[in-house]
Structures are given as C-alpha cells and as structure tokens.
Amino acid sequence: MSENESVTGRPWVDPDDAPELTEEFFERADEYNGERVVRRGRRPAAVTKVAVTVRYDADVIAAFRAMGKGWQTQMNDALREWLAKREERR
C-alpha cells in the first residue's frame, strides 16, 4: 500500500441526510429588494468594450507591452486621444 492511499477509505454519506428543499429554502436562495431580485456578482459596466481582431506592427505592440500591466487600456487611451486631436482639426 502506498502512502497516498487512504487507510480507511472515504466515509459513506447517506443521500437521505441531505436537507429537504422547502419553500423557505428557496425564498432564502434569492435576495430581494422589495419585489426586485438583487443579482449577485459584478454590475454591468456603463461603457462596454467590443472584442475585435486587429493586426498591428510587431514594434507597435512591443512598445505598448513594454508599458507593463494595463498596456491594452493605454493603447485604447492613445487611440482615443488621437481621435480627439483629429476632431479638433476639423
């Protein structure tokens, strides 16, 4: 017998020991604010991003990646700044 094997094995669990699913159980399962169900997790972002596939020159990507964590956000900000300057010239 190897050291990793359990000497006693797994304990038997009686499936009848599971709690009964009552109305009270389901009422506690969702959180309500008045009549409205409160959703768990992160709230939806006010401004959503769009996933696209774009090809950039390797040196451009290398320069942004060299900025470290958040380089994609910095790239987005640089493009937004370029668009703003372009609009000013019109």
C-alpha positions in Angstrom: 0.0 0.0 0.0 1.4 3.4 -0.9 1.5 6.4 1.4 -1.0 8.4 -0.7 -3.8 5.9 -0.3 -6.3 6.4 2.5 -6.2 3.7 5.1 -9.8 3.9 6.0 -11.2 5.0 2.6 -13.9 7.5 2.1 -16.7 7.7 4.7 -20.1 6.7 3.4 -22.6 9.5 3.1 -26.3 8.7 3.3 -28.1 10.7 0.5 -31.2 10.8 2.7 -29.2 13.1 5.1 -29.5 16.0 2.5 -31.7 18.9 3.7 -35.2 19.0 2.4 -35.8 21.6 -0.2 -38.7 23.6 1.3 -40.3 26.9 0.2 -38.3 28.6 3.0 -35.1 27.3 1.4 -36.0 28.7 -2.0 -37.1 32.1 -0.5 -33.6 32.5 1.0 -31.9 31.5 -2.2 -32.5 34.8 -3.9 -32.1 38.2 -2.3 -34.9 40.7 -2.9 -35.1 44.5 -2.6 -38.8 44.9 -2.4 -40.2 43.0 -5.3 -37.0 43.2 -7.3 -34.4 40.4 -7.3 -30.9 41.6 -6.5 -28.5 39.9 -8.8 -25.1 38.8 -7.4 -21.8 39.5 -9.0 -20.2 42.5 -10.7 -22.6 45.1 -12.0 -22.7 45.6 -15.8 -20.3 48.2 -16.9 -21.7 51.6 -18.0 -19.4 51.6 -21.0 -18.8 48.2 -22.6 -15.9 47.2 -24.7 -16.1 45.4 -28.1 -13.8 42.5 -28.8 -12.2 42.8 -32.3 -9.4 41.2 -34.1 -6.8 43.7 -35.4 -3.4 43.3 -36.8 -0.7 45.8 -35.7 3.0 46.0 -36.5 5.1 44.0 -34.1 7.1 47.1 -32.9 3.9 48.9 -32.0 2.6 46.0 -29.9 6.1 45.6 -28.3 6.2 49.3 -27.3 2.8 49.1 -25.6 3.5 45.8 -23.9 6.7 47.3 -22.5 4.5 49.7 -20.6 3.5 46.8 -18.4 0.2 45.8 -16.9 -2.7 47.7 -18.5 -1.0 48.2 -21.8 -4.2 47.5 -23.7 -6.0 50.2 -21.8 -3.2 52.6 -22.5 -3.4 51.7 -26.2 -7.1 52.4 -26.1 -6.4 55.8 -24.4 -3.8 56.6 -27.1 -6.3 55.9 -29.9 -9.0 57.9 -28.1 -6.5 60.9 -27.7 -5.6 60.6 -31.4 -9.3 60.7 -32.4 -9.9 63.8 -30.2 -7.0 65.7 -31.9 -8.3 64.7 -35.3 -11.8 66.1 -34.4 -10.2 69.4 -33.3 -8.6 69.9 -36.7 -12.0 69.6 -38.5 
